[in-house]
Amino acid sequence: MGVFFIMEKKPQRQAKRRPQPKKRPVKKRRPKKRKRKITWKGRIRRLITSLVFLTIVFICFVLGLVIIYARQAPALDNNYLISSGTTTIYDRQGQKIFSLGLQKRQPVKANEIPSQLADAVTSIEDRHFYKHFGLDPVRILGAAVADLKHPDRALQGGSTLDQQLIKLSYFSTKKSDQTFKRKAQEAWLALQLDHQYSKADILKFYVNKVFMGNGIYGMQTAAKYYYGKDLADLSLAQTATIAGIPNAPSTYNPYSDLQKATKRRNTVLKAMLANKKISQPAYLAAINEDISSGLVPKASHAQSQTNQKAILADPYLKQVLSSAKQAGYDPYRSDLKIYTNLDMQVQTKLYQLANSNELAYPNDQLQVGASVVDPKTGAILGMIGARKVDNVTFGFNRAVQTSRTNASTAKPLFDYAPAIEYLEWPTYHELDDGPYTYAGTDKELHDFDNRHLGKMTMQDALIQSRNIPAIRALEAVGITRAQNFISQLGFTYPNNLELQNGIGLPSSSLQNAAAYAAFANGGTYYEPSYITKIVLPAGETRKFTSKKKQVMQASTAYMITAMLKDVIYSGAGTGRAASIPNFYQAGKTGTNAYPADVTTNFPSDALMDAWFNGYTKNFSVSVWMGYDNPYQPNHYLTSAQSQLPIEFYRHLIEAISQGLPNQDWARPSDVATKVINGKTYYYLTADDDDASDSFSVPASSSSRLGGFASTTTSSATSSLSSASASNATSSLNSSSSQLSSQTSQTSVTSSSQASSSQASLTPSSSGSEETLTP
């Protein structure tokens, strides 16, 4: 038997398999999309779609704004539509000066408006008046196109009569105020107006409300004023003249400019013809009619006392109305009573001096701007803004223009007062009148005489109005500090000033009068004010007072005043023409020469501007004279004519000071005096160590002062009569122990004889009270 062996097979070792990488799924290739060709038709379609979308967004945005602005609009009120706006203005004595309707308004009823006038008004102002609903979409679209073409201008017209009435009743008529918000509110109220009132009533409101020039409101009143007739009795040409005035009342009224008024009248007649309201023969007959035919002579309107007052006070009244509007009141629409600070005695003298032959003006083109302020309150007592302007209503007021620089009258304000206030300079502080070039330039500074006088005191430099010492003083103070100083005196500028401004600040006569008043009252600046109170129609009264601020130490104001007295009364002073014997006053002259690049066109002594700022304890006055366009041939001042502002001031101050106390300024306790070389200087007592008897005034400076001995005096009362004027002398005592602590109060009773005597009498400044002994 065989034996079988079973062999067991050993398991083979299997090789370890490496893990296979996962296979990435194969992406199926998508078929390539064909690029769509965008045709020009597609582009246009997309563009149109975008424009439509943007337009819808824009319209929604505009409508949203309109809704917001409409909600802010005032409510439509019948009282506003028919308001007479007969605001009355009173002087400081409560006497009536002016009403905004010089003639009593004569309103007409709707059925009293002649069809000829209705046709004229609607043809020139709103030809679709009887068809639209308060707004004229066609005109609005035209105005919108004009606005897009000229975005830098005020928003264009497109106004219907409804919108014009709303504007006259509720909003400002200034072009600069025609904003989108205002237009939206006008439109909203015009829609309400057209819905609530008939076309006849709307036309009636308009005819009775429009301003017609020369203080006249309403077309019936204007017909009576200009032609002495009722509206129904006017000729076609006269009716067209009346209908054309509201567009520009000061230009198109027949008293202002016959040529322009005729052109406007003919424009109205042409519109009536185009609108088929008149025939061709009627049109030709009307345009050939002399516009002055039947015109009432203008002189016949200037007979009433109230009218005369309004003519005298025209520049002042213009500023009063502006001031009232700034305070939130509209004198053209509300029946207000406005009480002012106007002193008719001051105003009358200003007008007389500007328009009479009392002064030797070279011609009628030379202009004047002058202001008078009360130093104790800031009240504006009077102002004159023009001369020889033929009774223009609310004309250009040069008393408040700020385009001319005040020349050397800036020196006390910008140079020397800050030097005393901040650096505590005594008036004998030494300055160099030597050659000077503005830093960083090759521009040399010169004086009118092209001379350099060497070392001199601050006091002598101011008295003689030397330029270079003034600029050196400003340099020592620093522009920033000096500009901060004058900003408190009403001189504010958007940009930094420069050293050159030390001899001239762009400013008005009103700014100068108010600033110099701070010297007169001991260092307090009062913001100048026109109005004392406004009485509203319901009887409510709002009172106004001037804001005040102490802007400098009393010692600074006194030391400046002491030096400015010598500008008038010392032999070397530039303001000697202002001197009045035995009269306490201070002042400063100023003249502007022509730029170097135009001097060859004018005589060597030609001047662009002449100024005089002067003051007493009762009045602060600033006078400017010059030509509106000084670069025209012969429109310059000679050196002799530059004295005219000084003479203007002297005649004015003497007249308005009659019967008032003639007071000197009391010396503050912290100001001491030092007599050096026979002259009195001033310094703060804290600087006593600097004021030694060994101080020597430069000889050249001393010799130019005219030898006036400034010495102490006893208190005295002097009468400014013609006798004392002719016999006035400068016999002033020299003992400071005889000084009185009482202020001399002298009644000013001098006549024109007193002013003719030009005795150079220097009020002493050595004691606590300065007085004059005749």
Beta strands, then each sheet from edge to edge (+ up, - down):
strand 1: 88-90
strand 2: 96-99
strand 3: 337-340
strand 4: 367-373
strand 5: 380-384
strand 6: 430-433
strand 7: 436-437
strand 8: 444-445
strand 9: 454-457
strand 10: 524-526
strand 11: 531-535
strand 12: 541-543
strand 13: 548-550
strand 14: 586-593
strand 15: 607-615
strand 16: 620-626
strand 17: 661-663
strand 18: 671-676
strand 19: 679-684
strand 20: 745-747
sheet 1: 2+ 1- 3- 11+ 12-
sheet 2: 5+ 4- 16+ 15- 14+
sheet 3: 6+ 9-
sheet 4: 7+ 8-
sheet 5: 10+ 13-
sheet 6: 17+ 20-
sheet 7: 18+ 19-
end
